[in-house]
């Protein structure tokens, strides 16, 4: 009888210890990179993603829409990575969308399951404590200057000093 109680106590202690020192809760639910789906109206725009604050060397993905890009949510320990999505298509205005890190609700699950190791080590080290928002982008591209001229719905004002000699010769007086 006494031995049976001891085995049950050891088993309960082992389960409790395992839950306190187990891997992070957010790491279990959604470890690794985050998938961001990108669509444009019209399709076929160039979607380039770069780390926010970075330059051309920090571009992490270039795709044609519709597409899905995989982004690392971690910048550094306890810090999420921000990105800038740039959508470009001839005849349309360039559009930029900020992709920002947001703390995952699963990170707080460490209070119940992952314990201090998950909360202070595993999830911050792997970046699993962060999600990237928005995770779905569906953007209608706005017509640019070229579309105004092509569709004959407007005109563009340009300084004469910015014209090439060939463009100056092709100018037509309108008044």
Backbone as CSV, one residue per row, in Angstrom:
resi,resn,N_x,N_y,N_z,CA_x,CA_y,CA_z,C_x,C_y,C_z
1,UNK,0.818,-1.193,0.000,0.000,0.000,0.000,0.860,1.255,0.000
2,UNK,1.901,1.313,0.829,2.785,2.458,0.918,3.588,2.651,-0.367
3,UNK,4.004,1.529,-0.969,4.777,1.596,-2.208,3.916,2.151,-3.343
4,UNK,2.634,1.782,-3.383,1.708,2.248,-4.407,1.531,3.774,-4.327
5,UNK,1.427,4.293,-3.108,1.307,5.743,-2.911,2.575,6.443,-3.378
6,UNK,3.723,5.840,-3.099,4.998,6.427,-3.484,5.121,6.509,-5.012
7,UNK,4.697,5.465,-5.726,4.758,5.426,-7.191,3.839,6.499,-7.770
8,UNK,2.636,6.625,-7.235,1.699,7.653,-7.720,2.246,9.054,-7.457
9,UNK,2.838,9.250,-6.307,3.424,10.554,-5.980,4.581,10.888,-6.912
10,UNK,5.437,9.905,-7.188,6.567,10.119,-8.087,6.091,10.421,-9.508
11,UNK,5.050,9.706,-9.928,4.481,9.941,-11.253,3.887,11.346,-11.345
12,UNK,3.138,11.773,-10.351,2.560,13.114,-10.334,3.657,14.177,-10.339
13,UNK,4.707,13.955,-9.548,5.829,14.883,-9.485,6.538,14.949,-10.841
14,UNK,6.695,13.822,-11.490,7.337,13.763,-12.805,6.533,14.507,-13.862
15,UNK,5.222,14.337,-13.853,4.364,15.035,-14.822,4.413,16.536,-14.577
16,UNK,4.345,16.922,-13.303,4.425,18.335,-12.957,5.775,18.921,-13.376
17,UNK,6.848,18.219,-13.102,8.185,18.680,-13.481,8.340,18.782,-14.983
18,UNK,7.805,17.824,-15.717,7.896,17.852,-17.177,7.135,19.036,-17.750
19,UNK,5.982,19.352,-17.166,5.217,20.490,-17.677,5.902,21.807,-17.359
20,UNK,6.613,21.889,-16.251,7.319,23.115,-15.895,8.533,23.314,-16.788
21,UNK,9.238,22.252,-17.138,10.473,22.371,-17.906,10.332,21.973,-19.365
22,UNK,9.108,21.758,-19.832,8.881,21.376,-21.231,9.137,22.561,-22.154
23,UNK,9.170,22.291,-23.460,9.378,23.337,-24.452,8.269,24.364,-24.402
24,UNK,8.514,25.498,-25.033,7.570,26.604,-25.019,6.260,26.271,-25.694
25,UNK,5.209,26.861,-25.184,3.869,26.610,-25.695,3.719,27.114,-27.132
26,UNK,4.159,28.341,-27.401,4.045,28.894,-28.753,4.899,28.106,-29.741
27,UNK,6.038,27.592,-29.303,6.907,26.793,-30.178,6.212,25.525,-30.614
28,UNK,5.421,24.950,-29.731,4.697,23.718,-30.046,3.587,23.998,-31.043
29,UNK,2.848,25.094,-30.842,1.688,25.398,-31.681,2.091,25.898,-33.063
30,UNK,3.017,26.832,-33.131,3.402,27.370,-34.442,4.864,27.803,-34.467
31,UNK,5.754,26.850,-34.391,7.179,27.152,-34.503,7.563,27.399,-35.946
32,UNK,8.682,28.076,-36.157,9.174,28.304,-37.516,8.656,29.581,-38.132
33,UNK,8.847,29.694,-39.441,8.455,30.904,-40.171,6.949,31.041,-40.276
34,UNK,6.495,32.266,-40.555,5.067,32.543,-40.737,4.791,32.704,-42.229
35,UNK,3.678,32.130,-42.679,3.268,32.216,-44.079,2.353,33.431,-44.253
36,UNK,2.716,34.305,-45.179,1.939,35.507,-45.471,1.437,35.387,-46.906
37,UNK,0.113,35.422,-47.100,-0.427,35.321,-48.460,-0.676,36.728,-49.001
38,UNK,-0.296,36.913,-50.270,-0.362,38.231,-50.904,-1.099,38.092,-52.227
39,UNK,-2.111,38.939,-52.419,-2.858,38.977,-53.679,-3.084,40.438,-54.050
40,UNK,-3.153,40.714,-55.351,-3.444,42.065,-55.822,-4.515,42.007,-56.896
41,UNK,-5.217,43.123,-57.043,-6.164,43.308,-58.131,-5.618,44.441,-58.965
42,UNK,-5.154,44.243,-60.150,-5.054,43.000,-60.896,-3.865,42.159,-60.416
43,UNK,-3.896,40.861,-60.710,-2.766,39.996,-60.335,-1.552,40.270,-61.213
44,UNK,-0.402,39.776,-60.793,0.816,39.909,-61.578,1.754,41.002,-61.115
45,UNK,1.437,41.645,-59.991,2.327,42.679,-59.460,3.564,42.025,-58.853
46,UNK,4.659,42.755,-58.827,5.870,42.281,-58.168,5.762,42.621,-56.686
47,UNK,5.844,41.603,-55.843,5.788,41.775,-54.391,7.192,41.544,-53.846
48,UNK,7.804,42.590,-53.318,9.126,42.440,-52.713,9.012,42.750,-51.226
49,UNK,9.620,41.895,-50.424,9.563,42.033,-48.970,10.978,42.270,-48.469
50,UNK,11.141,43.327,-47.668,12.442,43.603,-47.068,12.259,43.849,-45.580
51,UNK,13.330,43.617,-44.847,13.303,43.899,-43.421,13.151,45.399,-43.236
52,UNK,12.262,45.825,-42.344,12.034,47.250,-42.120,13.306,47.919,-41.650
53,UNK,13.539,49.110,-42.187,14.741,49.845,-41.842,15.951,49.385,-42.621
54,UNK,15.775,48.356,-43.437,16.896,47.831,-44.203,16.995,48.460,-45.575
55,UNK,18.033,48.083,-46.304,18.214,48.579,-47.660,18.014,47.437,-48.647
56,UNK,18.480,47.611,-49.849,18.273,46.619,-50.906,18.851,45.256,-50.536
57,UNK,19.880,45.232,-49.710,20.498,43.965,-49.305,19.609,43.185,-48.336
58,UNK,18.633,43.849,-47.747,17.760,43.199,-46.773,16.456,42.686,-47.383
59,UNK,16.390,42.587,-48.709,15.212,42.011,-49.363,15.234,40.505,-49.124
60,UNK,14.133,39.983,-48.595,14.086,38.557,-48.253,13.228,37.745,-49.214
61,UNK,12.384,38.412,-50.028,11.536,37.677,-50.973,11.097,38.600,-52.102
62,UNK,11.052,38.052,-53.326,10.502,38.752,-54.485,9.665,37.734,-55.238
63,UNK,8.376,38.007,-55.370,7.439,37.078,-56.014,6.463,37.867,-56.878
64,UNK,5.739,37.157,-57.753,4.627,37.739,-58.509,3.335,37.340,-57.815
65,UNK,2.397,38.284,-57.718,1.126,37.996,-57.047,0.201,37.237,-57.979
66,UNK,-0.635,36.350,-57.440,-0.773,35.974,-56.023,0.367,35.039,-55.606
67,UNK,0.753,35.158,-54.347,1.859,34.353,-53.848,1.769,34.204,-52.332
68,UNK,2.625,33.365,-51.804,2.769,33.199,-50.357,4.256,33.288,-50.052
69,UNK,4.601,34.111,-49.060,6.001,34.239,-48.658,6.152,33.729,-47.228
70,UNK,7.298,33.186,-46.946,7.610,32.644,-45.627,8.593,33.587,-44.934
71,UNK,8.182,34.152,-43.793,8.992,35.156,-43.106,9.338,34.722,-41.689
72,UNK,10.564,34.987,-41.295,11.039,34.692,-39.949,10.511,35.768,-38.996
73,UNK,9.764,35.398,-37.961,9.196,36.398,-37.057,10.193,36.962,-36.046
74,UNK,11.382,36.385,-35.967,12.344,36.763,-34.933,13.382,37.743,-35.459
75,UNK,13.577,38.832,-34.714,14.659,39.767,-35.012,15.845,39.450,-34.110
76,UNK,15.582,39.398,-32.821,16.596,39.035,-31.841,15.863,38.502,-30.610
77,UNK,16.606,38.163,-29.597,16.021,37.602,-28.382,14.989,38.579,-27.812
78,UNK,13.751,38.153,-27.668,12.623,38.949,-27.169,12.253,40.104,-28.093
79,UNK,12.630,40.031,-29.377,12.320,41.107,-30.312,11.824,40.522,-31.631
80,UNK,10.644,41.002,-32.094,10.067,40.529,-33.342,10.545,41.355,-34.528
81,UNK,10.559,40.745,-35.707,11.034,41.390,-36.934,9.883,42.044,-37.676
82,UNK,10.069,43.305,-38.095,9.117,44.022,-38.949,9.603,43.928,-40.399
83,UNK,8.652,43.959,-41.317,8.968,43.911,-42.746,8.170,44.984,-43.476
84,UNK,8.636,45.352,-44.668,7.905,46.246,-45.553,7.649,45.494,-46.851
85,UNK,6.377,45.379,-47.215,5.970,44.751,-48.468,5.757,45.864,-49.486
86,UNK,6.396,45.734,-50.642,6.268,46.730,-51.714,5.630,46.043,-52.912
87,UNK,4.521,46.608,-53.389,3.792,46.067,-54.540,3.971,47.028,-55.712
88,UNK,4.506,46.506,-56.835,4.783,47.329,-58.007,4.247,46.664,-59.257
89,UNK,3.639,47.491,-60.127,3.156,46.997,-61.415,3.110,48.187,-62.374
90,UNK,3.627,48.000,-63.595,3.606,49.107,-64.563,2.187,49.644,-64.758
91,UNK,2.054,50.983,-64.728,0.756,51.622,-64.903,-0.014,51.809,-63.609
92,UNK,0.559,51.371,-62.483,-0.110,51.482,-61.189,0.823,52.119,-60.176
93,UNK,0.239,52.773,-59.206,1.033,53.395,-58.155,1.675,52.327,-57.281
94,UNK,2.891,52.603,-56.837,3.591,51.705,-55.919,2.875,51.757,-54.572
95,UNK,2.654,50.585,-53.984,1.986,50.489,-52.687,2.899,49.791,-51.703
96,UNK,2.957,50.313,-50.484,3.744,49.663,-49.440,2.839,49.305,-48.266
97,UNK,3.089,48.125,-47.695,2.330,47.637,-46.543,3.337,47.239,-45.469
98,UNK,3.123,47.739,-44.261,3.991,47.367,-43.137,3.508,46.051,-42.530
99,UNK,4.428,45.122,-42.358,4.145,43.845,-41.706,4.835,43.906,-40.346
100,UNK,4.054,43.835,-39.286,4.605,44.072,-37.945,4.481,42.835,-37.056
101,UNK,5.419,42.695,-36.121,5.331,41.567,-35.187,4.281,41.844,-34.118
102,UNK,3.563,40.806,-33.755,2.558,40.891,-32.701,2.727,39.662,-31.819
103,UNK,2.702,39.867,-30.523,2.921,38.741,-29.613,1.796,37.710,-29.753
104,UNK,2.188,36.466,-29.858,1.242,35.366,-29.990,0.525,35.118,-28.667
105,UNK,-0.748,34.877,-28.733,-1.506,34.523,-27.537,-1.021,33.214,-26.930
106,UNK,-0.462,32.348,-27.781,0.047,31.061,-27.290,1.261,31.235,-26.381
107,UNK,1.944,32.363,-26.513,3.093,32.619,-25.644,2.664,32.597,-24.176
108,UNK,1.483,33.138,-23.915,0.983,33.185,-22.534,0.542,31.813,-22.049
109,UNK,0.402,30.853,-22.946,0.109,29.472,-22.555,1.236,28.860,-21.743
110,UNK,2.415,29.473,-21.794,3.529,28.996,-20.985,3.222,29.085,-19.494
111,UNK,2.351,29.991,-19.111,1.975,30.108,-17.698,1.314,28.819,-17.218
112,UNK,0.627,28.116,-18.137,-0.057,26.874,-17.774,0.740,25.629,-18.138
113,UNK,1.410,25.643,-19.301,2.021,24.418,-19.802,3.543,24.486,-19.901
114,UNK,4.086,25.495,-20.562,5.504,25.521,-20.888,6.417,25.929,-19.754
115,UNK,5.898,26.609,-18.762,6.708,27.016,-17.626,7.701,28.105,-17.958
116,UNK,8.598,28.347,-17.017,9.581,29.412,-17.161,10.553,29.154,-18.307
117,UNK,10.902,27.903,-18.514,11.830,27.589,-19.603,11.206,27.992,-20.941
118,UNK,9.947,27.663,-21.147,9.261,28.036,-22.386,9.101,29.530,-22.520
119,UNK,8.780,30.195,-21.415,8.493,31.621,-21.443,9.759,32.477,-21.569
120,UNK,10.822,32.084,-20.921,12.026,32.916,-20.888,13.140,32.440,-21.807
121,UNK,13.046,31.210,-22.313,14.135,30.691,-23.141,13.660,30.203,-24.510
122,UNK,12.790,29.201,-24.538,12.453,28.534,-25.805,11.729,29.466,-26.775
123,UNK,10.588,30.031,-26.374,9.811,30.865,-27.294,10.545,32.137,-27.720
124,UNK,11.228,32.855,-26.816,11.979,34.030,-27.264,13.172,33.678,-28.169
125,UNK,13.837,32.567,-27.898,15.008,32.174,-28.689,14.623,31.720,-30.093
126,UNK,13.472,31.065,-30.225,13.044,30.568,-31.532,12.224,31.590,-32.311
127,UNK,11.725,32.628,-31.639,10.866,33.612,-32.284,9.417,33.180,-32.319
128,UNK,9.100,32.023,-31.730,7.735,31.506,-31.756,6.759,32.387,-30.987
129,UNK,7.273,33.270,-30.149,6.391,34.145,-29.382,5.780,35.246,-30.254
130,UNK,6.221,35.364,-31.526,5.753,36.423,-32.421,4.960,35.877,-33.597
131,UNK,3.924,36.593,-33.979,3.223,36.404,-35.239,3.490,37.646,-36.072
132,UNK,3.226,37.590,-37.370,3.393,38.744,-38.244,2.013,39.126,-38.766
133,UNK,1.663,40.415,-38.603,0.351,40.888,-39.052,0.513,42.010,-40.064
134,UNK,-0.353,42.094,-41.059,-1.404,41.131,-41.377,-0.805,39.888,-42.037
135,UNK,-1.503,38.768,-41.919,-1.004,37.533,-42.522,-1.647,37.262,-43.877
136,UNK,-2.669,38.073,-44.236,-3.307,37.980,-45.559,-3.439,39.396,-46.109
137,UNK,-2.904,39.607,-47.297,-2.982,40.913,-47.937,-3.677,40.729,-49.277
138,UNK,-4.742,41.492,-49.500,-5.445,41.505,-50.784,-5.655,42.973,-51.127
139,UNK,-4.823,43.506,-52.020,-4.777,44.939,-52.266,-5.205,45.263,-53.679
140,UNK,-6.107,46.229,-53.827,-6.478,46.740,-55.147,-5.491,47.847,-55.468
141,UNK,-4.770,47.682,-56.571,-3.761,48.663,-56.950,-4.420,49.875,-57.593
142,UNK,-3.938,51.060,-57.249,-4.474,52.314,-57.792,-3.782,52.643,-59.104
143,UNK,-4.551,53.142,-60.058,-3.992,53.518,-61.355,-2.968,54.620,-61.185
144,UNK,-1.911,54.521,-61.946,-0.853,55.526,-61.909,-0.988,56.490,-63.062
145,UNK,0.014,57.326,-63.259,-0.016,58.335,-64.309,-0.097,57.713,-65.695
146,UNK,0.602,56.626,-65.910,0.591,56.001,-67.235,-0.815,55.530,-67.599
147,UNK,-1.554,55.027,-66.631,-2.917,54.563,-66.899,-3.827,55.738,-67.251
148,UNK,-3.613,56.908,-66.642,-4.419,58.093,-66.970,-4.255,58.468,-68.433
149,UNK,-3.026,58.435,-68.917,-2.754,58.796,-70.305,-3.274,57.719,-71.248
150,UNK,-2.985,56.466,-70.924,-3.393,55.341,-71.779,-4.913,55.283,-71.932
151,UNK,-5.646,55.476,-70.825,-7.112,55.400,-70.852,-7.754,56.723,-71.271
152,UNK,-6.929,57.752,-71.501,-7.410,59.087,-71.885,-8.397,59.638,-70.858
153,UNK,-8.079,59.408,-69.583,-8.934,59.912,-68.499,-8.258,61.030,-67.719
154,UNK,-7.094,61.481,-68.157,-6.402,62.542,-67.433,-5.140,62.932,-68.162
155,UNK,-4.348,63.774,-67.537,-3.086,64.208,-68.115,-2.059,64.335,-67.005
156,UNK,-0.805,64.428,-67.409,0.297,64.518,-66.465,1.042,65.818,-66.720
157,UNK,1.350,66.537,-65.655,2.114,67.771,-65.756,3.581,67.440,-65.470
158,UNK,4.463,67.825,-66.405,5.891,67.563,-66.277,6.629,68.864,-66.546
159,UNK,7.660,69.135,-65.790,8.489,70.312,-66.043,9.264,70.128,-67.338
160,UNK,9.373,71.194,-68.121,10.084,71.106,-69.390,11.546,70.725,-69.166
161,UNK,12.105,71.145,-68.058,13.508,70.825,-67.768,13.732,69.330,-67.528
162,UNK,12.661,68.592,-67.258,12.777,67.153,-67.024,12.597,66.325,-68.296
163,UNK,12.277,66.969,-69.402,12.033,66.260,-70.657,13.332,66.001,-71.411
164,UNK,13.333,64.919,-72.178,14.451,64.646,-73.083,14.247,65.487,-74.347
165,UNK,15.277,65.673,-75.139,15.115,66.429,-76.397,14.034,65.826,-77.307
166,UNK,13.952,64.515,-77.385,12.929,63.871,-78.224,11.523,64.160,-77.696
167,UNK,11.369,64.206,-76.391,10.055,64.513,-75.803,9.686,65.973,-76.059
168,UNK,10.673,66.869,-76.035,10.397,68.290,-76.316,9.894,68.470,-77.757
169,UNK,10.500,67.745,-78.695,10.084,67.853,-80.097,8.655,67.335,-80.271
170,UNK,8.264,66.309,-79.496,6.939,65.706,-79.637,5.848,66.469,-78.884
171,UNK,6.224,67.537,-78.171,5.227,68.300,-77.403,4.204,68.946,-78.316
172,UNK,2.955,69.012,-77.836,1.865,69.642,-78.593,1.269,70.720,-77.709
173,UNK,1.154,71.920,-78.262,0.559,73.023,-77.506,-0.951,72.794,-77.394
174,UNK,-1.517,72.994,-76.191,-2.943,72.736,-75.970,-3.769,74.000,-75.799
175,UNK,-3.159,75.189,-75.762,-3.973,76.416,-75.636,-3.724,77.366,-76.770
